[in-house]
Amino acid sequence: MSYLLSELDALRNRIASGNDADLPGPYLTYLSVTVVGDDAHLDFYGNPFDDCYTDLLQTLAKPPISKNLRSLTLRGPDEGANGTRAWDLGTLFQHETVFPRLETFHVQRTDPSDHNRSIIGETYEENGQIAHLLRLSPALRYLTVPSAPNTEFFKTTNSRLEYLNVDAGYDTQDFIACLSESDAFPRLRSLEWGEYNETYL
């Protein structure tokens, strides 16, 4: 446990040290860490295009950390590139690290007042990243994502998923049709779905 605390504390300090002293509060990058028993609960606030986000994912992928991660929240200011705030999870999967205790994974969805749409993916495509997360997180129960997962998501078996909150992002990927035909999530009891909605177009 001392290793877990020291690694997460060092990560938190690295992230905090990257802030400029004159940045306004909404643009400060930070990591909140709560350790309860053997469980680590993390809340990251920052820009997914910054190095600190990559540092976060690389640290979480270390087995001594990943085995104790219980919840992870990713959120940040209304910043992006070409109107898109892309949360690329690829670094988290580079070594196929398993997250055996991860129960809650939450990525900030797009607010109506945002100028940048939040999505999961390296660029504009989700490319199965959410399905990959599900495969590596056998205890996942609560999932909130700003992109619809592709068909690989429904090939996962023995899922404990109970709560699913999904925004379509840029591509619905036939999510509702696939879900209606799937029996992959026998414990699912709550679904929230946000359609593709580009009102300014």
Beta strands, then each sheet from edge to edge (+ up, - down):
strand 1: 30-36
strand 2: 39-45
strand 3: 69-75
strand 4: 84-87
strand 5: 104-107
strand 6: 117-120
strand 7: 142-145
strand 8: 163-167
strand 9: 190-194
sheet 1: 1+ 2- 3- 5- 7- 8- 9-
sheet 2: 4+ 6+
end
